[in-house]
Amino acid sequence: MIECSLCGMIFYEKDSLLDIRLARHTEFHEKAQIQKRNTTHGTPVFNEMTVNGVKRTLTNDDERRCK
């Protein structure tokens, strides 16, 4: 499972559309202020979760490879 650092939304790693969902979710947070939405504005960090806590963090380089 992968969790958004800004809102806590969880994404499933085995989702065939994961790359698209992460890109759209990033856009959702980055444009929140411009679109005057009452949500957390910023660039999210996606943490890969394990049963015992955070396993590793996806970097911007990982996200670019997904696009």
N, CA, C and O atoms as a CHARMM CRD file, in Angstrom:
* protein
*
  268
    1    1 MET  N      0.84100  -1.17600   0.00000 PROA 1      0.00000
    2    1 MET  CA     0.00000   0.00000   0.00000 PROA 1      0.00000
    3    1 MET  C      0.88600   1.24000   0.00000 PROA 1      0.00000
    4    1 MET  O      1.98400   1.24300   0.55700 PROA 1      0.00000
    5    2 ILE  N      0.39400   2.26400  -0.62300 PROA 2      0.00000
    6    2 ILE  CA     1.11700   3.53200  -0.71700 PROA 2      0.00000
    7    2 ILE  C      0.21200   4.62400  -0.16000 PROA 2      0.00000
    8    2 ILE  O     -0.96400   4.70800  -0.51600 PROA 2      0.00000
    9    3 GLU  N      0.76900   5.46500   0.72100 PROA 3      0.00000
   10    3 GLU  CA    -0.01400   6.49300   1.39100 PROA 3      0.00000
   11    3 GLU  C      0.45700   7.89500   1.00300 PROA 3      0.00000
   12    3 GLU  O      1.65800   8.14600   0.90900 PROA 3      0.00000
   13    4 CYS  N     -0.48500   8.80100   0.78100 PROA 4      0.00000
   14    4 CYS  CA    -0.19100  10.20600   0.49300 PROA 4      0.00000
   15    4 CYS  C      0.18800  10.90600   1.79600 PROA 4      0.00000
   16    4 CYS  O     -0.50700  10.76700   2.80300 PROA 4      0.00000
   17    5 SER  N      1.28100  11.65300   1.77700 PROA 5      0.00000
   18    5 SER  CA     1.75400  12.34600   2.97700 PROA 5      0.00000
   19    5 SER  C      0.87500  13.53500   3.36200 PROA 5      0.00000
   20    5 SER  O      0.91000  13.97400   4.51100 PROA 5      0.00000
   21    6 LEU  N      0.09500  14.05900   2.42900 PROA 6      0.00000
   22    6 LEU  CA    -0.71100  15.24500   2.71700 PROA 6      0.00000
   23    6 LEU  C     -2.10000  14.92600   3.25600 PROA 6      0.00000
   24    6 LEU  O     -2.60800  15.63700   4.12300 PROA 6      0.00000
   25    7 CYS  N     -2.71600  13.86600   2.75200 PROA 7      0.00000
   26    7 CYS  CA    -4.09700  13.59100   3.15100 PROA 7      0.00000
   27    7 CYS  C     -4.31400  12.18600   3.70000 PROA 7      0.00000
   28    7 CYS  O     -5.38100  11.89100   4.23900 PROA 7      0.00000
   29    8 GLY  N     -3.31300  11.31700   3.57000 PROA 8      0.00000
   30    8 GLY  CA    -3.44600   9.97300   4.09400 PROA 8      0.00000
   31    8 GLY  C     -4.19000   8.99500   3.19900 PROA 8      0.00000
   32    8 GLY  O     -4.45700   7.86200   3.59900 PROA 8      0.00000
   33    9 MET  N     -4.52500   9.42800   1.99300 PROA 9      0.00000
   34    9 MET  CA    -5.20600   8.52500   1.06100 PROA 9      0.00000
   35    9 MET  C     -4.29400   7.34800   0.74600 PROA 9      0.00000
   36    9 MET  O     -3.08600   7.51700   0.57700 PROA 9      0.00000
   37   10 ILE  N     -4.87700   6.15500   0.66800 PROA 10     0.00000
   38   10 ILE  CA    -4.09700   4.94200   0.43200 PROA 10     0.00000
   39   10 ILE  C     -4.37700   4.40300  -0.96400 PROA 10     0.00000
   40   10 ILE  O     -5.52500   4.31100  -1.40000 PROA 10     0.00000
   41   11 PHE  N     -3.30300   4.05200  -1.64800 PROA 11     0.00000
   42   11 PHE  CA    -3.37400   3.47000  -2.98700 PROA 11     0.00000
   43   11 PHE  C     -2.79100   2.06100  -2.91100 PROA 11     0.00000
   44   11 PHE  O     -1.86600   1.80400  -2.14000 PROA 11     0.00000
   45   12 TYR  N     -3.33500   1.15800  -3.71000 PROA 12     0.00000
   46   12 TYR  CA    -2.86200  -0.22400  -3.71400 PROA 12     0.00000
   47   12 TYR  C     -1.81800  -0.42700  -4.80100 PROA 12     0.00000
   48   12 TYR  O     -2.03500  -0.05300  -5.95300 PROA 12     0.00000
   49   13 GLU  N     -0.69000  -1.01600  -4.43600 PROA 13     0.00000
   50   13 GLU  CA     0.44400  -1.18800  -5.34300 PROA 13     0.00000
   51   13 GLU  C      0.11000  -2.02600  -6.57200 PROA 13     0.00000
   52   13 GLU  O      0.66300  -1.79300  -7.64700 PROA 13     0.00000
   53   14 LYS  N     -0.77100  -2.98200  -6.42800 PROA 14     0.00000
   54   14 LYS  CA    -1.08300  -3.89200  -7.52600 PROA 14     0.00000
   55   14 LYS  C     -2.12400  -3.32800  -8.48500 PROA 14     0.00000
   56   14 LYS  O     -2.54600  -4.01800  -9.41300 PROA 14     0.00000
   57   15 ASP  N     -2.54300  -2.08700  -8.27500 PROA 15     0.00000
   58   15 ASP  CA    -3.49900  -1.42600  -9.16000 PROA 15     0.00000
   59   15 ASP  C     -2.83000  -1.16200 -10.51000 PROA 15     0.00000
   60   15 ASP  O     -1.76600  -0.54400 -10.56600 PROA 15     0.00000
   61   16 SER  N     -3.43800  -1.61900 -11.57500 PROA 16     0.00000
   62   16 SER  CA    -2.84400  -1.44000 -12.90700 PROA 16     0.00000
   63   16 SER  C     -2.79700   0.02800 -13.32900 PROA 16     0.00000
   64   16 SER  O     -2.04500   0.38300 -14.23700 PROA 16     0.00000
   65   17 LEU  N     -3.58200   0.87700 -12.68900 PROA 17     0.00000
   66   17 LEU  CA    -3.61600   2.30700 -13.01800 PROA 17     0.00000
   67   17 LEU  C     -2.91100   3.15900 -11.96200 PROA 17     0.00000
   68   17 LEU  O     -3.16200   4.36000 -11.87300 PROA 17     0.00000
   69   18 LEU  N     -2.03900   2.55500 -11.16600 PROA 18     0.00000
   70   18 LEU  CA    -1.40100   3.26400 -10.05900 PROA 18     0.00000
   71   18 LEU  C     -0.65000   4.50800 -10.52300 PROA 18     0.00000
   72   18 LEU  O     -0.78100   5.56300  -9.90200 PROA 18     0.00000
   73   19 ASP  N      0.12500   4.41500 -11.58600 PROA 19     0.00000
   74   19 ASP  CA     0.90300   5.56600 -12.06800 PROA 19     0.00000
   75   19 ASP  C     -0.00900   6.73200 -12.41600 PROA 19     0.00000
   76   19 ASP  O      0.30200   7.88200 -12.10500 PROA 19     0.00000
   77   20 ILE  N     -1.11700   6.44600 -13.05100 PROA 20     0.00000
   78   20 ILE  CA    -2.07400   7.48800 -13.44000 PROA 20     0.00000
   79   20 ILE  C     -2.72000   8.08100 -12.19600 PROA 20     0.00000
   80   20 ILE  O     -2.87200   9.29800 -12.09400 PROA 20     0.00000
   81   21 ARG  N     -3.10100   7.22800 -11.25200 PROA 21     0.00000
   82   21 ARG  CA    -3.74300   7.71800 -10.02800 PROA 21     0.00000
   83   21 ARG  C     -2.80100   8.61700  -9.21500 PROA 21     0.00000
   84   21 ARG  O     -3.23100   9.64100  -8.68400 PROA 21     0.00000
   85   22 LEU  N     -1.51500   8.23700  -9.11500 PROA 22     0.00000
   86   22 LEU  CA    -0.56400   9.06300  -8.36000 PROA 22     0.00000
   87   22 LEU  C     -0.34700  10.40600  -9.04100 PROA 22     0.00000
   88   22 LEU  O     -0.25800  11.43300  -8.36800 PROA 22     0.00000
   89   23 ALA  N     -0.26000  10.41200 -10.36100 PROA 23     0.00000
   90   23 ALA  CA    -0.08500  11.66600 -11.10000 PROA 23     0.00000
   91   23 ALA  C     -1.29900  12.57800 -10.90100 PROA 23     0.00000
   92   23 ALA  O     -1.14400  13.77600 -10.66100 PROA 23     0.00000
   93   24 ARG  N     -2.50500  12.01200 -11.00100 PROA 24     0.00000
   94   24 ARG  CA    -3.72400  12.80700 -10.81400 PROA 24     0.00000
   95   24 ARG  C     -3.84200  13.30900  -9.37900 PROA 24     0.00000
   96   24 ARG  O     -4.28100  14.43500  -9.14500 PROA 24     0.00000
   97   25 HSD  N     -3.45000  12.47700  -8.42400 PROA 25     0.00000
   98   25 HSD  CA    -3.53500  12.87100  -7.02100 PROA 25     0.00000
   99   25 HSD  C     -2.54400  13.99600  -6.72500 PROA 25     0.00000
  100   25 HSD  O     -2.86100  14.92000  -5.97500 PROA 25     0.00000
  101   26 THR  N     -1.35100  13.92300  -7.30900 PROA 26     0.00000
  102   26 THR  CA    -0.36700  14.99700  -7.16300 PROA 26     0.00000
  103   26 THR  C     -0.92400  16.29100  -7.73800 PROA 26     0.00000
  104   26 THR  O     -0.81400  17.34800  -7.11500 PROA 26     0.00000
  105   27 GLU  N     -1.51600  16.21400  -8.91300 PROA 27     0.00000
  106   27 GLU  CA    -2.11900  17.39600  -9.54300 PROA 27     0.00000
  107   27 GLU  C     -3.23200  17.96500  -8.66300 PROA 27     0.00000
  108   27 GLU  O     -3.36300  19.18300  -8.54300 PROA 27     0.00000
  109   28 PHE  N     -4.03000  17.09500  -8.04900 PROA 28     0.00000
  110   28 PHE  CA    -5.10800  17.51500  -7.15400 PROA 28     0.00000
  111   28 PHE  C     -4.56900  18.39100  -6.02800 PROA 28     0.00000
  112   28 PHE  O     -5.14000  19.44200  -5.73600 PROA 28     0.00000
  113   29 HSD  N     -3.47200  17.96800  -5.39100 PROA 29     0.00000
  114   29 HSD  CA    -2.90700  18.74500  -4.29000 PROA 29     0.00000
  115   29 HSD  C     -2.16800  19.99000  -4.77600 PROA 29     0.00000
  116   29 HSD  O     -2.23700  21.03300  -4.12600 PROA 29     0.00000
  117   30 GLU  N     -1.46700  19.90300  -5.89900 PROA 30     0.00000
  118   30 GLU  CA    -0.69000  21.04200  -6.38100 PROA 30     0.00000
  119   30 GLU  C     -1.56900  22.18600  -6.88200 PROA 30     0.00000
  120   30 GLU  O     -1.14600  23.34200  -6.85500 PROA 30     0.00000
  121   31 LYS  N     -2.76100  21.89000  -7.32900 PROA 31     0.00000
  122   31 LYS  CA    -3.65000  22.93300  -7.86700 PROA 31     0.00000
  123   31 LYS  C     -4.75100  23.33800  -6.89600 PROA 31     0.00000
  124   31 LYS  O     -5.63900  24.10400  -7.27000 PROA 31     0.00000
  125   32 ALA  N     -4.71800  22.84900  -5.67000 PROA 32     0.00000
  126   32 ALA  CA    -5.77000  23.12800  -4.69400 PROA 32     0.00000
  127   32 ALA  C     -5.93500  24.62400  -4.43400 PROA 32     0.00000
  128   32 ALA  O     -7.05700  25.13000  -4.40200 PROA 32     0.00000
  129   33 GLN  N     -4.83700  25.31900  -4.25200 PROA 33     0.00000
  130   33 GLN  CA    -4.89600  26.75500  -3.94100 PROA 33     0.00000
  131   33 GLN  C     -5.37800  27.54800  -5.16000 PROA 33     0.00000
  132   33 GLN  O     -6.19400  28.45900  -5.02400 PROA 33     0.00000
  133   34 ILE  N     -4.88500  27.21000  -6.32500 PROA 34     0.00000
  134   34 ILE  CA    -5.26900  27.90900  -7.55800 PROA 34     0.00000
  135   34 ILE  C     -6.75700  27.74600  -7.82500 PROA 34     0.00000
  136   34 ILE  O     -7.43000  28.68700  -8.24700 PROA 34     0.00000
  137   35 GLN  N     -7.26700  26.53400  -7.57500 PROA 35     0.00000
  138   35 GLN  CA    -8.67200  26.23800  -7.82200 PROA 35     0.00000
  139   35 GLN  C     -9.56300  26.61600  -6.64100 PROA 35     0.00000
  140   35 GLN  O    -10.76500  26.35000  -6.65400 PROA 35     0.00000
  141   36 LYS  N     -8.96500  27.24300  -5.61300 PROA 36     0.00000
  142   36 LYS  CA    -9.67500  27.72000  -4.42800 PROA 36     0.00000
  143   36 LYS  C    -10.46800  26.61400  -3.73000 PROA 36     0.00000
  144   36 LYS  O    -11.61100  26.80600  -3.31500 PROA 36     0.00000
  145   37 ARG  N     -9.81600  25.44000  -3.61500 PROA 37     0.00000
  146   37 ARG  CA   -10.43300  24.32700  -2.90200 PROA 37     0.00000
  147   37 ARG  C     -9.89500  24.29500  -1.47900 PROA 37     0.00000
  148   37 ARG  O     -8.72500  24.59500  -1.24100 PROA 37     0.00000
  149   38 ASN  N    -10.74500  23.93400  -0.54700 PROA 38     0.00000
  150   38 ASN  CA   -10.35400  23.86000   0.85800 PROA 38     0.00000
  151   38 ASN  C     -9.73800  22.48600   1.15000 PROA 38     0.00000
  152   38 ASN  O    -10.29300  21.69200   1.91000 PROA 38     0.00000
  153   39 THR  N     -8.58600  22.22500   0.53300 PROA 39     0.00000
  154   39 THR  CA    -7.84900  20.98800   0.75400 PROA 39     0.00000
  155   39 THR  C     -6.38000  21.34500   0.95700 PROA 39     0.00000
  156   39 THR  O     -5.97800  22.48900   0.74200 PROA 39     0.00000
  157   40 THR  N     -5.60200  20.38700   1.36100 PROA 40     0.00000
  158   40 THR  CA    -4.18200  20.61700   1.60300 PROA 40     0.00000
  159   40 THR  C     -3.46000  20.85900   0.28500 PROA 40     0.00000
  160   40 THR  O     -3.54100  20.05500  -0.64300 PROA 40     0.00000
  161   41 HSD  N     -2.74400  21.99500   0.21900 PROA 41     0.00000
  162   41 HSD  CA    -1.99400  22.36700  -0.98200 PROA 41     0.00000
  163   41 HSD  C     -0.53400  21.97900  -0.79200 PROA 41     0.00000
  164   41 HSD  O      0.03300  22.17800   0.28200 PROA 41     0.00000
  165   42 GLY  N      0.06600  21.42900  -1.82600 PROA 42     0.00000
  166   42 GLY  CA     1.48600  21.08400  -1.78000 PROA 42     0.00000
  167   42 GLY  C      1.79100  19.91100  -2.68300 PROA 42     0.00000
  168   42 GLY  O      0.91700  19.40500  -3.38700 PROA 42     0.00000
  169   43 THR  N      3.03900  19.48500  -2.65500 PROA 43     0.00000
  170   43 THR  CA     3.46000  18.32700  -3.43100 PROA 43     0.00000
  171   43 THR  C      3.53800  17.12600  -2.49100 PROA 43     0.00000
  172   43 THR  O      4.34800  17.11500  -1.56400 PROA 43     0.00000
  173   44 PRO  N      2.70800  16.12800  -2.72300 PROA 44     0.00000
  174   44 PRO  CA     2.70300  14.98200  -1.81300 PROA 44     0.00000
  175   44 PRO  C      3.92800  14.08600  -1.98200 PROA 44     0.00000
  176   44 PRO  O      4.52400  14.00700  -3.05700 PROA 44     0.00000
  177   45 VAL  N      4.27300  13.43000  -0.91500 PROA 45     0.00000
  178   45 VAL  CA     5.28600  12.37700  -0.93300 PROA 45     0.00000
  179   45 VAL  C      4.51100  11.09200  -0.70800 PROA 45     0.00000
  180   45 VAL  O      3.70000  11.00600   0.21500 PROA 45     0.00000
  181   46 PHE  N      4.75400  10.09500  -1.54300 PROA 46     0.00000
  182   46 PHE  CA     4.03600   8.83400  -1.42400 PROA 46     0.00000
  183   46 PHE  C      4.91400   7.82800  -0.70300 PROA 46     0.00000
  184   46 PHE  O      5.97600   7.44700  -1.19500 PROA 46     0.00000
  185   47 ASN  N      4.46000   7.40200   0.46800 PROA 47     0.00000
  186   47 ASN  CA     5.20100   6.45500   1.29900 PROA 47     0.00000
  187   47 ASN  C      4.66500   5.05500   1.09400 PROA 47     0.00000
  188   47 ASN  O      3.45800   4.83000   1.18700 PROA 47     0.00000
  189   48 GLU  N      5.55400   4.10900   0.81500 PROA 48     0.00000
  190   48 GLU  CA     5.15300   2.71500   0.70200 PROA 48     0.00000
  191   48 GLU  C      5.00700   2.17200   2.11500 PROA 48     0.00000
  192   48 GLU  O      5.95100   2.22000   2.90300 PROA 48     0.00000
  193   49 MET  N      3.85000   1.66600   2.42900 PROA 49     0.00000
  194   49 MET  CA     3.55300   1.22700   3.78400 PROA 49     0.00000
  195   49 MET  C      3.77600  -0.26800   3.95100 PROA 49     0.00000
  196   49 MET  O      3.62900  -1.04500   3.00700 PROA 49     0.00000
  197   50 THR  N      4.13600  -0.65900   5.18200 PROA 50     0.00000
  198   50 THR  CA     4.21000  -2.06900   5.55600 PROA 50     0.00000
  199   50 THR  C      3.40000  -2.21600   6.83500 PROA 50     0.00000
  200   50 THR  O      2.88100  -1.22600   7.35200 PROA 50     0.00000
  201   51 VAL  N      3.28700  -3.39600   7.33800 PROA 51     0.00000
  202   51 VAL  CA     2.54900  -3.63000   8.58000 PROA 51     0.00000
  203   51 VAL  C      3.21100  -2.89700   9.73800 PROA 51     0.00000
  204   51 VAL  O      2.52400  -2.43200  10.64800 PROA 51     0.00000
  205   52 ASN  N      4.53700  -2.78800   9.71600 PROA 52     0.00000
  206   52 ASN  CA     5.28200  -2.16500  10.81200 PROA 52     0.00000
  207   52 ASN  C      5.53200  -0.67700  10.62300 PROA 52     0.00000
  208   52 ASN  O      6.22900  -0.07700  11.44100 PROA 52     0.00000
  209   53 GLY  N      4.99900  -0.06500   9.59000 PROA 53     0.00000
  210   53 GLY  CA     5.19600   1.36300   9.35600 PROA 53     0.00000
  211   53 GLY  C      5.72700   1.62800   7.97200 PROA 53     0.00000
  212   53 GLY  O      5.55400   0.82200   7.05700 PROA 53     0.00000
  213   54 VAL  N      6.38600   2.77900   7.82400 PROA 54     0.00000
  214   54 VAL  CA     6.87400   3.20100   6.51200 PROA 54     0.00000
  215   54 VAL  C      8.03600   2.32900   6.07600 PROA 54     0.00000
  216   54 VAL  O      8.97700   2.11100   6.83900 PROA 54     0.00000
  217   55 LYS  N      7.97000   1.83100   4.85300 PROA 55     0.00000
  218   55 LYS  CA     9.04000   0.99200   4.30300 PROA 55     0.00000
  219   55 LYS  C     10.03300   1.83500   3.52600 PROA 55     0.00000
  220   55 LYS  O     11.23700   1.75400   3.77200 PROA 55     0.00000
  221   56 ARG  N      9.54400   2.65500   2.57900 PROA 56     0.00000
  222   56 ARG  CA    10.41900   3.55300   1.83400 PROA 56     0.00000
  223   56 ARG  C      9.58200   4.66800   1.24700 PROA 56     0.00000
  224   56 ARG  O      8.35500   4.57800   1.22000 PROA 56     0.00000
  225   57 THR  N     10.23200   5.71400   0.77700 PROA 57     0.00000
  226   57 THR  CA     9.55700   6.85800   0.20000 PROA 57     0.00000
  227   57 THR  C      9.82700   6.91400  -1.29300 PROA 57     0.00000
  228   57 THR  O     10.96700   6.74800  -1.72800 PROA 57     0.00000
  229   58 LEU  N      8.77100   7.14900  -2.08700 PROA 58     0.00000
  230   58 LEU  CA     8.94800   7.34800  -3.51900 PROA 58     0.00000
  231   58 LEU  C      9.42600   8.77400  -3.73700 PROA 58     0.00000
  232   58 LEU  O      8.82900   9.71800  -3.22100 PROA 58     0.00000
  233   59 THR  N     10.49100   8.93000  -4.49400 PROA 59     0.00000
  234   59 THR  CA    11.04500  10.25400  -4.75400 PROA 59     0.00000
  235   59 THR  C     10.42200  10.84500  -6.00900 PROA 59     0.00000
  236   59 THR  O      9.66800  10.17000  -6.71100 PROA 59     0.00000
  237   60 ASN  N     10.73500  12.09800  -6.29000 PROA 60     0.00000
  238   60 ASN  CA    10.25600  12.72600  -7.51200 PROA 60     0.00000
  239   60 ASN  C     10.79400  11.99800  -8.73400 PROA 60     0.00000
  240   60 ASN  O     10.11200  11.93400  -9.75600 PROA 60     0.00000
  241   61 ASP  N     12.01200  11.44300  -8.65200 PROA 61     0.00000
  242   61 ASP  CA    12.57200  10.67200  -9.76100 PROA 61     0.00000
  243   61 ASP  C     11.72100   9.43800 -10.04800 PROA 61     0.00000
  244   61 ASP  O     11.49800   9.09100 -11.20800 PROA 61     0.00000
  245   62 ASP  N     11.24600   8.77300  -8.99200 PROA 62     0.00000
  246   62 ASP  CA    10.37200   7.61500  -9.17100 PROA 62     0.00000
  247   62 ASP  C      9.08700   8.03300  -9.86600 PROA 62     0.00000
  248   62 ASP  O      8.59100   7.33300 -10.74900 PROA 62     0.00000
  249   63 GLU  N      8.54900   9.18400  -9.46000 PROA 63     0.00000
  250   63 GLU  CA     7.30200   9.66700 -10.05500 PROA 63     0.00000
  251   63 GLU  C      7.50900  10.00500 -11.53100 PROA 63     0.00000
  252   63 GLU  O      6.63600   9.73100 -12.35500 PROA 63     0.00000
  253   64 ARG  N      8.65800  10.59800 -11.87300 PROA 64     0.00000
  254   64 ARG  CA     8.92000  10.94000 -13.27100 PROA 64     0.00000
  255   64 ARG  C      9.00100   9.68800 -14.13000 PROA 64     0.00000
  256   64 ARG  O      8.54100   9.68500 -15.27200 PROA 64     0.00000
  257   65 ARG  N      9.58100   8.62600 -13.58800 PROA 65     0.00000
  258   65 ARG  CA     9.66700   7.37300 -14.31900 PROA 65     0.00000
  259   65 ARG  C      8.28700   6.78000 -14.55800 PROA 65     0.00000
  260   65 ARG  O      8.09000   6.03000 -15.51400 PROA 65     0.00000
  261   66 CYS  N      7.32600   7.11300 -13.68900 PROA 66     0.00000
  262   66 CYS  CA     5.97500   6.58000 -13.82300 PROA 66     0.00000
  263   66 CYS  C      5.19700   7.25800 -14.94200 PROA 66     0.00000
  264   66 CYS  O      4.21900   6.70400 -15.44300 PROA 66     0.00000
  265   67 LYS  N      5.62600   8.45500 -15.33700 PROA 67     0.00000
  266   67 LYS  CA     4.86500   9.21100 -16.34200 PROA 67     0.00000
  267   67 LYS  C      5.19300   8.79000 -17.74400 PROA 67     0.00000
  268   67 LYS  O      4.63600   9.33200 -18.69800 PROA 67     0.00000
